[in-house]
Amino acid sequence: MVSLLSCRTSVSSHIVKKALTRLSLAMAAGLCFNLAAQEPTPPITTPTSPSVTIPLQTYADEQAIVKSPNNLNTETKVRFAKTANFDSDSVVKIARKLAQKPYVELKDPLPPGLAKISYDEYRDIRFKPDASIWKAEGLPYQMQLFHRGFYFQDLIEIALVEGKQATHLAYNSEFFTAGDVLSQRLPTQDIGYSGLRIHYPLNTPAYFDELMVFQGASYFRALGKGSDYGLSSRGLALNTAEPEGEEFPIFRAFWVERPNSDSNLIVVHALLDSPSVAGAYRFSVRPGDNTHIDVEATLFPRVDLVKVGLAPSTSMFLHSMNGRQNTDDFRPEVHDSDALLILNGRGERLWRPLANPKQLQVSAFMDNSPQGFGLIQRERSFDAYQDLEAHYERRPSLWVEPVGNWGAGEVVLTEIPTDSEIHDNIVSYWKPKQPIAAGSEFHFTYRLIWGSEPEVDDGTVIVARTASGRAEIAKATPRRLFVIDYQVKEGNNDEIPVAKVQSSAGVVTNVVVSRQPKTNGYRLAFEMDPQDAELIELRAELKFTGPRDVETWLYRWTL
């Protein structure tokens, strides 16, 4: 049996405040990513006219003279994504060599005017759809680039790979348009980019939808068919929710392989760097109803990685039906994800609804060789959100499937207090039990599935809804009423199961199970008196007379 589990950060209020201040950096990164990734762009259709020629610069060494579009010569430095021979091991070699030296903070200042532009000015800089990479070639994919500026100050290098040759993609101001809001002229020197986005005809054959975005630290997002941008993934999480502050590795450079005309595969390589670690990543992307991304990563730690998170996901949770006590919102629910789902090494399905707590809280779910975990958006009804603009019912789930044996460790869930839906305040990842030693080479592989949640076998009983409120109708009381609705997947609910509800503190009473015809399942209701407890871990199971796959419901109640 899984324990009533989880740990809560036991820290004083001033340390919590310090941690939250540092964590606000992560939330700001999520906000910036939200604003940039969801900014609408004109439709990109199949080619009807020649596209802009891509300026590819050749560099004999790190220092080179680049001829800008207005024929002015300016000096630039290409550190990583150079024009050179390229194979599957090239980025690994760069990362290994980089990790053998002390970390150096790269300083690539923007021209003074661009460095201090506002958000409105930044979004006034738009990539020209006609300049999309590969547009004139009629390939399954097109690529666009993000300008530097606003919060996206870091110079990101990009190279295009064809065969065994990588060619540096120099900055070109002719790729972009700037409207009347931006008061600055676009630069002429090779200032690099801040990220890239990949387009693919995901929903209709004639329209190249935005499929995937890399921008901001090591953040990236993808979409399945019919979904809108929601939660994010990251290359690596370091020191998340720690008082000393989180460290944010950054993808310094990308190598994007030219897609084939007869395949829906595109491959992106990325170089990760931070004070603690360098790394090489390979993303093999296949879009569809659910978009699959196979991630192969090799880390080269400069220091022992003790508080490290593999395959991290970042999402937003403001409120739902089990957390509306202090909510002033016309919408019943507001969230990109409503729960953490875990399929542990023993095959048990754990469903942990998310919360927007009053204080920072961290939960750890111990496991050995997990089969999968992820932040899930299970509620797909518009009526649950009532938002005509955000359409939270379209936000994708993100499922992580480890490849191979990841060994002992824990799935960690961090929940950060927030009063706004513009902040990503939820983080989940896998934390290995043993630190990753400095000087080692640590390789791991996993698959990311963006779209719907993992399929279950017919007859499986899953949690459809969690709600809570005061137990007394006539007056307010500390006692809480919990209502959990279950759904039977393509099966019957002829048998009424027995419920087993456990709590780490307080007293649970009035446990009742009844049929729920609206979900073709069951409703479990119980009352909990917290007594003097400020934090209670709850666990509920439905027991049938015969074998049945049933999700285990977990919940953390806090005062």
C-alpha positions as CSV (number, residue, x, y, z in Angstrom):
1,M,0.0,0.0,0.0
2,V,1.2,3.5,-0.8
3,S,1.6,5.5,2.3
4,L,-0.5,8.5,3.1
5,L,2.6,10.0,1.9
6,S,4.0,13.2,0.8
7,C,6.1,15.7,2.6
8,R,5.4,19.3,3.2
9,T,8.2,21.9,3.3
10,S,8.7,22.6,6.9
11,V,10.2,26.1,6.9
12,S,9.6,29.3,8.7
13,S,7.5,32.1,7.2
14,H,10.5,34.3,6.3
15,I,12.1,31.5,4.4
16,V,8.9,30.7,2.7
17,K,8.7,34.4,1.6
18,K,12.3,34.2,0.4
19,A,11.6,31.0,-1.6
20,L,8.4,32.5,-3.1
21,T,10.4,35.6,-4.2
22,R,12.9,33.4,-6.0
23,L,10.0,31.2,-7.4
24,S,8.5,34.3,-8.8
25,L,11.2,34.1,-11.4
26,A,9.8,30.8,-12.6
27,M,6.3,32.2,-12.6
28,A,7.5,35.3,-14.6
29,A,9.2,32.9,-17.1
30,G,5.9,31.1,-17.5
31,L,4.0,34.4,-17.9
32,C,6.4,35.6,-20.6
33,F,6.2,32.3,-22.4
34,N,2.4,32.5,-22.2
35,L,2.3,35.9,-23.8
36,A,4.8,35.2,-26.5
37,A,3.5,31.7,-27.5
38,Q,-0.1,32.7,-27.7
39,E,0.4,35.9,-29.6
40,P,-1.7,35.4,-32.8
41,T,0.1,35.4,-36.1
42,P,-1.3,35.6,-39.6
43,P,-2.3,32.3,-41.2
44,I,0.6,30.3,-42.8
45,T,-0.7,28.4,-45.8
46,T,0.9,26.2,-48.4
47,P,3.4,28.1,-50.6
48,T,1.9,30.3,-53.3
49,S,5.0,32.5,-54.0
50,P,8.7,32.4,-53.5
51,S,9.8,33.0,-49.9
52,V,12.6,35.2,-48.6
53,T,16.0,33.8,-49.1
54,I,17.6,32.5,-45.9
55,P,20.9,34.2,-45.1
56,L,23.3,31.4,-44.2
57,Q,26.7,32.6,-42.9
58,T,29.9,30.5,-43.0
59,Y,32.3,30.9,-40.1
60,A,35.9,29.7,-40.1
61,D,36.2,30.3,-36.4
62,E,34.4,31.9,-33.5
63,Q,35.1,35.5,-34.7
64,A,33.7,36.4,-38.0
65,I,32.6,39.4,-40.1
66,V,28.9,39.2,-40.9
67,K,27.5,41.3,-43.8
68,S,24.1,42.6,-42.6
69,P,21.1,43.2,-44.9
70,N,22.0,46.9,-45.4
71,N,25.6,45.9,-46.3
72,L,27.1,47.2,-43.1
73,N,29.9,45.0,-41.7
74,T,29.5,44.2,-38.0
75,E,31.5,41.8,-35.9
76,T,29.8,38.9,-34.2
77,K,30.7,35.8,-32.4
78,V,29.2,32.3,-33.0
79,R,30.1,30.1,-30.1
80,F,28.1,26.9,-30.6
81,A,25.8,26.6,-33.7
82,K,28.6,27.1,-36.2
83,T,28.7,26.1,-39.8
84,A,30.5,22.8,-39.5
85,N,30.1,19.0,-40.0
86,F,27.3,17.6,-37.9
87,D,26.3,14.1,-36.7
88,S,24.2,12.6,-33.9
89,D,27.0,13.0,-31.4
90,S,28.0,16.6,-32.2
91,V,26.0,18.3,-29.5
92,V,27.0,15.7,-26.9
93,K,30.7,16.5,-27.7
94,I,30.0,20.3,-27.3
95,A,28.3,19.8,-24.0
96,R,31.0,17.5,-22.7
97,K,33.7,20.0,-23.6
98,L,31.7,22.8,-22.1
99,A,31.2,21.0,-18.8
100,Q,35.0,20.5,-18.4
101,K,35.4,24.3,-17.9
102,P,34.0,26.5,-15.2
103,Y,30.6,28.1,-16.1
104,V,30.9,31.4,-17.8
105,E,27.9,33.7,-17.9
106,L,27.5,34.8,-21.5
107,K,27.1,38.5,-22.1
108,D,25.5,39.5,-25.3
109,P,23.9,42.8,-24.6
110,L,21.2,44.1,-26.9
111,P,21.4,47.5,-28.5
112,P,20.2,50.0,-25.7
113,G,16.9,50.7,-27.4
114,L,15.9,47.1,-27.6
115,A,17.0,46.1,-24.2
116,K,14.4,48.2,-22.4
117,I,11.3,47.9,-24.7
118,S,7.9,47.1,-23.1
119,Y,5.7,44.1,-23.7
120,D,3.5,46.1,-26.2
121,E,6.6,47.1,-28.1
122,Y,8.0,43.6,-28.1
123,R,4.8,42.0,-29.5
124,D,4.9,44.7,-32.2
125,I,7.9,42.8,-33.7
126,R,6.5,40.0,-35.8
127,F,8.1,37.4,-38.0
128,K,7.0,37.6,-41.6
129,P,5.1,34.4,-42.6
130,D,6.5,34.6,-46.1
131,A,10.0,34.3,-44.6
132,S,9.3,31.0,-42.9
133,I,12.1,28.5,-43.2
134,W,11.3,25.8,-45.9
135,K,8.1,27.5,-47.0
136,A,9.2,27.6,-50.7
137,E,10.2,24.0,-50.6
138,G,6.8,22.6,-49.9
139,L,8.0,20.5,-46.9
140,P,5.7,19.3,-44.2
141,Y,7.1,21.8,-41.7
142,Q,7.9,25.5,-41.6
143,M,9.9,27.3,-38.9
144,Q,9.7,30.9,-37.6
145,L,12.0,32.7,-35.2
146,F,11.5,34.9,-32.2
147,H,13.2,38.3,-31.8
148,R,15.2,39.3,-28.8
149,G,13.9,41.9,-26.4
150,F,11.6,42.5,-23.4
151,Y,12.2,39.5,-20.9
152,F,13.9,37.5,-23.7
153,Q,17.3,39.0,-23.5
154,D,19.5,35.9,-24.0
155,L,21.1,35.3,-27.4
156,I,20.1,31.9,-28.8
157,E,22.0,30.5,-31.7
158,I,20.4,28.5,-34.4
159,A,21.8,26.3,-37.1
160,L,20.0,24.4,-39.9
161,V,21.1,20.8,-40.5
162,E,21.0,19.0,-43.9
163,G,22.7,15.7,-44.3
164,K,25.9,15.9,-42.3
165,Q,26.3,19.7,-42.6
166,A,25.2,22.3,-40.1
167,T,24.9,25.9,-41.3
168,H,24.6,28.9,-38.9
169,L,21.4,30.9,-39.4
170,A,22.3,34.5,-38.9
171,Y,19.9,37.2,-37.7
172,N,18.2,39.1,-40.4
173,S,16.0,42.1,-39.7
174,E,14.3,41.5,-43.0
175,F,12.6,38.5,-41.4
176,F,10.6,40.8,-39.2
177,T,8.1,43.6,-39.4
178,A,7.7,46.3,-36.8
179,G,4.6,48.5,-36.4
180,D,4.0,52.0,-35.0
181,V,4.2,50.9,-31.4
182,L,8.0,50.1,-31.5
183,S,9.9,53.3,-31.3
184,Q,13.3,51.6,-32.0
185,R,14.8,50.5,-35.3
186,L,15.6,46.9,-35.7
187,P,19.4,46.2,-35.5
188,T,21.6,45.4,-38.4
189,Q,24.2,43.2,-36.6
190,D,23.8,39.5,-36.0
191,I,22.2,39.7,-32.5
192,G,20.9,36.1,-32.8
193,Y,17.3,35.1,-31.8
194,S,15.4,34.3,-28.6
195,G,13.8,31.1,-29.7
196,L,12.0,29.3,-32.5
197,R,8.6,27.9,-33.3
198,I,7.7,25.0,-35.6
199,H,4.6,25.0,-37.8
200,Y,2.8,22.0,-39.2
201,P,-0.7,21.4,-40.8
202,L,-2.0,19.8,-37.6
203,N,-5.7,20.4,-37.9
204,T,-6.3,20.9,-41.7
205,P,-4.0,20.1,-44.7
206,A,-4.0,23.8,-45.9
207,Y,-3.1,25.6,-42.7
208,F,0.3,25.4,-41.0
209,D,-0.6,25.5,-37.3
210,E,1.8,26.5,-34.6
211,L,2.9,23.1,-33.3
212,M,5.8,23.7,-31.0
213,V,7.7,26.6,-29.4
214,F,11.1,26.8,-27.7
215,Q,11.6,30.2,-25.9
216,G,12.7,31.3,-22.5
217,A,15.4,29.3,-20.4
218,S,14.7,25.6,-21.3
219,Y,11.0,26.0,-21.6
220,F,9.1,24.5,-24.6
221,R,5.5,23.7,-25.5
222,A,3.7,21.6,-28.0
223,L,0.1,20.9,-29.2
224,G,-2.0,17.9,-30.1
225,K,-4.8,18.1,-32.7
226,G,-7.6,20.5,-31.6
227,S,-5.8,21.8,-28.5
228,D,-4.6,25.3,-27.4
229,Y,-1.4,26.1,-25.7
230,G,-1.5,25.4,-21.9
231,L,1.2,23.9,-19.8
232,S,4.9,23.8,-20.6
233,S,7.8,21.4,-20.3
234,R,11.4,22.2,-19.5
235,G,14.7,20.6,-20.2
236,L,15.7,20.4,-16.5
237,A,14.7,21.7,-13.1
238,L,17.3,22.6,-10.5
239,N,16.6,23.6,-6.8
240,T,12.9,24.1,-7.4
241,A,11.1,25.6,-4.3
242,E,14.4,25.8,-2.4
243,P,15.1,28.8,-0.1
244,E,18.4,29.5,-1.8
245,G,16.6,30.1,-5.1
246,E,15.9,28.0,-8.3
247,E,18.6,27.7,-11.0
248,F,17.3,28.0,-14.5
249,P,19.3,26.2,-17.2
250,I,19.0,27.6,-20.6
251,F,19.0,26.1,-24.1
252,R,21.9,28.1,-25.6
253,A,21.7,26.8,-29.1
254,F,19.5,24.7,-31.4
255,W,20.3,22.6,-34.5
256,V,17.2,21.9,-36.5
257,E,17.3,19.1,-39.1
258,R,15.7,19.7,-42.4
259,P,12.5,17.5,-42.5
260,N,11.9,15.0,-45.2
261,S,9.0,15.5,-47.6
262,D,7.7,12.0,-47.1
263,S,7.7,11.9,-43.3
264,N,6.0,13.7,-40.4
265,L,9.1,13.6,-38.3
266,I,11.2,16.6,-37.4
267,V,14.3,16.5,-35.2
268,V,15.6,19.3,-33.0
269,H,18.9,19.2,-31.1
270,A,19.6,21.6,-28.2
271,L,22.6,22.5,-26.0
272,L,21.7,23.2,-22.3
273,D,24.0,25.1,-20.0
274,S,23.9,26.5,-16.4
275,P,26.3,27.0,-13.5
276,S,25.7,23.4,-12.4
277,V,25.4,21.4,-15.6
278,A,25.8,21.2,-19.3
279,G,23.7,18.9,-21.4
280,A,22.8,17.7,-24.9
281,Y,19.2,17.1,-25.9
282,R,17.6,15.5,-29.0
283,F,13.8,16.0,-29.6
284,S,12.2,13.7,-32.1
285,V,8.7,15.2,-32.8
286,R,5.8,13.5,-34.4
287,P,2.5,15.4,-34.5
288,G,-1.0,13.9,-34.5
289,D,-4.1,13.7,-32.4
290,N,-1.6,13.4,-29.6
291,T,1.9,14.8,-30.4
292,H,4.7,12.5,-29.4
293,I,8.1,13.9,-28.6
294,D,10.9,11.5,-27.8
295,V,13.6,13.1,-25.7
296,E,17.1,11.8,-25.4
297,A,19.3,13.7,-23.0
298,T,22.8,13.5,-21.7
299,L,23.8,15.6,-18.7
300,F,27.4,16.6,-17.7
301,P,27.2,17.9,-14.2
302,R,29.8,20.4,-13.0
303,V,28.7,19.8,-9.4
304,D,26.7,17.1,-7.7
305,L,23.1,17.4,-8.7
306,V,21.2,16.7,-5.5
307,K,17.9,18.7,-6.0
308,V,17.4,17.9,-9.7
309,G,14.2,17.3,-11.6
310,L,14.0,15.2,-14.8
311,A,11.2,15.7,-17.3
312,P,9.7,18.7,-15.5
313,S,6.3,20.1,-16.4
314,T,5.0,23.6,-15.5
315,S,1.3,24.5,-15.4
316,M,-1.3,26.8,-13.9
317,F,-4.0,26.1,-11.3
318,L,-6.1,28.9,-9.9
319,H,-9.2,27.3,-8.6
320,S,-11.7,24.4,-9.1
321,M,-14.7,23.0,-7.4
322,N,-12.5,21.7,-4.5
323,G,-10.9,25.0,-3.8
324,R,-13.2,28.1,-4.1
325,Q,-13.3,29.3,-0.5
326,N,-11.7,32.7,-1.3
327,T,-12.5,32.9,-5.0
328,D,-14.0,36.0,-6.6
329,D,-14.5,34.7,-10.1
330,F,-17.5,34.3,-12.4
331,R,-16.0,31.1,-13.8
332,P,-16.5,27.8,-11.9
333,E,-12.9,26.5,-12.6
334,V,-9.7,28.1,-13.9
335,H,-6.7,25.9,-14.6
336,D,-4.5,24.4,-17.3
337,S,-4.3,21.1,-15.4
338,D,-6.6,19.8,-12.8
339,A,-4.5,16.9,-11.3
340,L,-1.3,15.0,-11.2
341,L,-1.7,11.4,-12.4
342,I,0.9,8.8,-11.6
343,L,1.2,5.2,-12.9
344,N,3.7,3.8,-10.5
345,G,6.1,0.9,-10.8
346,R,3.6,-1.5,-9.3
347,G,0.9,-0.5,-11.8
348,E,-1.2,1.5,-9.4
349,R,-2.9,4.7,-10.8
350,L,-2.8,7.6,-8.4
351,W,-4.9,10.7,-8.9
352,R,-3.9,13.8,-7.0
353,P,-6.1,16.9,-7.6
354,L,-4.1,20.1,-7.7
355,A,-4.5,23.0,-5.3
356,N,-3.7,26.7,-5.0
357,P,-2.5,26.7,-1.4
358,K,-2.1,29.6,1.0
359,Q,1.6,28.7,1.5
360,L,4.1,27.0,-0.8
361,Q,3.9,23.3,-0.5
362,V,5.9,20.4,-1.9
363,S,4.7,16.8,-2.1
364,A,6.8,13.8,-2.9
365,F,5.5,10.4,-4.2
366,M,8.1,7.7,-3.7
367,D,8.4,5.1,-6.4
368,N,10.7,2.7,-8.2
369,S,10.8,2.5,-12.0
370,P,7.7,4.6,-12.7
371,Q,5.7,3.8,-15.7
372,G,4.4,7.3,-16.2
373,F,3.3,10.6,-14.7
374,G,1.9,13.9,-15.8
375,L,-0.2,16.9,-15.3
376,I,-3.7,16.1,-16.7
377,Q,-6.5,18.3,-17.9
378,R,-9.4,15.8,-17.5
379,E,-12.3,18.1,-17.3
380,R,-13.2,18.8,-21.0
381,S,-16.6,20.5,-20.6
382,F,-17.0,24.1,-21.5
383,D,-19.6,24.4,-18.8
384,A,-16.9,23.7,-16.2
385,Y,-15.0,26.9,-17.2
386,Q,-17.5,29.2,-18.9
387,D,-14.6,31.1,-20.5
388,L,-15.2,32.2,-24.1
389,E,-11.6,33.4,-24.6
390,A,-9.3,31.1,-22.6
391,H,-11.1,27.9,-23.4
392,Y,-9.4,25.9,-20.7
393,E,-11.3,22.8,-21.9
394,R,-8.9,22.8,-24.9
395,R,-5.7,22.8,-22.9
396,P,-3.5,19.7,-23.5
397,S,-2.5,17.2,-20.9
398,L,1.2,16.3,-20.8
399,W,2.1,12.6,-20.0
400,V,5.7,11.6,-19.3
401,E,6.7,8.0,-20.2
402,P,10.2,7.0,-18.9
403,V,12.1,4.8,-21.3
404,G,14.1,2.1,-19.5
405,N,14.5,1.7,-15.8
406,W,14.7,5.1,-14.0
407,G,15.3,3.3,-10.7
408,A,14.3,4.6,-7.3
409,G,13.2,8.2,-6.7
410,E,10.1,10.2,-6.4
411,V,7.6,12.2,-8.4
412,V,7.7,15.7,-6.9
413,L,4.8,18.1,-7.0
414,T,5.3,21.8,-6.2
415,E,2.2,24.1,-5.7
416,I,2.9,27.8,-5.4
417,P,0.3,30.3,-4.2
418,T,-1.0,32.7,-6.8
419,D,-3.9,35.1,-7.2
420,S,-3.7,35.3,-11.0
421,E,-4.1,32.9,-13.9
422,I,-1.3,34.5,-15.8
423,H,1.2,32.7,-13.5
424,D,2.4,29.2,-13.9
425,N,2.4,28.0,-10.3
426,I,2.5,24.2,-10.6
427,V,5.6,22.1,-11.2
428,S,6.1,18.4,-11.4
429,Y,9.1,16.2,-12.2
430,W,11.0,13.1,-11.4
431,K,13.8,13.3,-8.7
432,P,16.3,10.4,-8.7
433,K,17.0,9.0,-5.2
434,Q,20.7,9.2,-5.8
435,P,22.4,12.5,-6.7
436,I,24.0,12.8,-10.2
437,A,27.7,13.0,-9.5
438,A,29.9,15.9,-10.7
439,G,32.1,14.8,-13.6
440,S,29.8,12.0,-14.6
441,E,27.8,11.5,-17.8
442,F,24.1,10.8,-17.1
443,H,21.9,9.7,-20.0
444,F,18.1,9.3,-19.8
445,T,15.3,9.0,-22.3
446,Y,11.6,9.6,-22.1
447,R,8.5,10.3,-24.3
448,L,6.3,13.3,-23.9
449,I,2.7,13.0,-25.1
450,W,0.8,16.2,-25.6
451,G,-3.0,16.1,-26.0
452,S,-5.4,13.7,-24.3
453,E,-4.5,11.7,-21.2
454,P,-3.4,8.1,-21.5
455,E,-6.0,5.6,-22.5
456,V,-7.3,3.1,-20.0
457,D,-8.8,-0.4,-20.5
458,D,-12.5,-0.9,-20.6
459,G,-14.0,-1.3,-17.1
460,T,-11.4,1.0,-15.4
461,V,-12.8,3.3,-12.8
462,I,-11.3,6.8,-12.9
463,V,-11.9,10.0,-10.9
464,A,-14.2,12.3,-12.8
465,R,-14.6,15.2,-10.4
466,T,-13.5,16.3,-6.9
467,A,-15.5,18.9,-4.9
468,S,-15.5,20.0,-1.3
469,G,-17.3,22.5,0.9
470,R,-18.5,22.9,4.5
471,A,-20.3,20.0,6.0
472,E,-23.1,21.9,7.7
473,I,-25.9,23.5,5.7
474,A,-27.2,25.7,8.5
475,K,-24.0,27.2,9.6
476,A,-20.2,27.4,9.0
477,T,-18.2,24.6,10.6
478,P,-14.6,23.3,10.5
479,R,-16.0,20.0,9.3
480,R,-15.5,19.5,5.6
481,L,-17.6,17.5,3.1
482,F,-15.8,15.8,0.2
483,V,-17.6,14.5,-2.9
484,I,-15.6,12.4,-5.4
485,D,-17.3,11.3,-8.6
486,Y,-15.9,8.3,-10.4
487,Q,-16.5,7.2,-14.0
488,V,-16.5,3.7,-15.4
489,K,-14.7,3.5,-18.7
490,E,-16.9,1.6,-21.2
491,G,-18.3,-0.7,-18.4
492,N,-21.2,-1.1,-16.0
493,N,-21.7,0.1,-12.5
494,D,-23.9,-2.8,-11.3
495,E,-21.8,-3.5,-8.2
496,I,-21.7,-0.9,-5.4
497,P,-18.1,-1.0,-4.1
498,V,-16.9,-0.5,-0.5
499,A,-14.9,2.7,0.1
500,K,-11.8,2.8,2.2
501,V,-10.9,6.4,3.3
502,Q,-7.8,7.1,5.3
503,S,-6.5,10.3,6.9
504,S,-3.2,11.2,8.4
505,A,-5.0,13.3,11.1
506,G,-8.5,14.4,12.1
507,V,-11.5,12.1,11.9
508,V,-13.4,10.8,8.8
509,T,-17.1,9.9,9.2
510,N,-20.2,9.3,7.2
511,V,-18.6,7.5,4.3
512,V,-21.2,6.8,1.6
513,V,-20.9,5.3,-1.9
514,S,-23.8,5.6,-4.4
515,R,-24.3,5.3,-8.1
516,Q,-23.6,8.4,-10.2
517,P,-25.7,8.1,-13.4
518,K,-24.3,11.3,-15.0
519,T,-20.8,9.7,-15.1
520,N,-21.8,6.1,-15.5
521,G,-20.0,5.6,-12.2
522,Y,-20.1,6.2,-8.5
523,R,-20.2,9.1,-6.0
524,L,-18.1,8.8,-2.8
525,A,-19.0,11.3,-0.1
526,F,-17.5,11.6,3.3
527,E,-17.0,14.2,6.1
528,M,-13.7,15.1,7.7
529,D,-13.3,16.9,11.0
530,P,-9.7,18.3,11.1
531,Q,-9.8,18.9,14.8
532,D,-6.5,20.6,15.6
533,A,-4.7,19.6,12.5
534,E,-3.4,22.2,10.0
535,L,-2.5,19.6,7.3
536,I,-4.1,16.3,6.5
537,E,-3.2,13.7,3.8
538,L,-6.3,11.9,2.6
539,R,-6.5,8.7,0.6
540,A,-9.6,7.0,-0.8
541,E,-10.0,3.6,-2.5
542,L,-13.0,1.8,-3.9
543,K,-13.0,-2.0,-3.3
544,F,-14.8,-4.4,-5.5
545,T,-15.5,-8.1,-5.0
546,G,-13.4,-9.0,-8.0
547,P,-10.3,-7.6,-9.8
548,R,-10.9,-4.1,-11.1
549,D,-8.6,-1.3,-12.1
550,V,-9.5,1.7,-9.9
551,E,-7.7,5.0,-9.5
552,T,-6.6,5.8,-6.0
553,W,-7.6,9.3,-4.9
554,L,-5.1,11.3,-3.0
555,Y,-5.6,14.8,-1.5
556,R,-3.8,17.2,0.7
557,W,-6.1,19.4,2.9
558,T,-4.6,22.4,4.5
559,L,-6.1,25.0,6.9
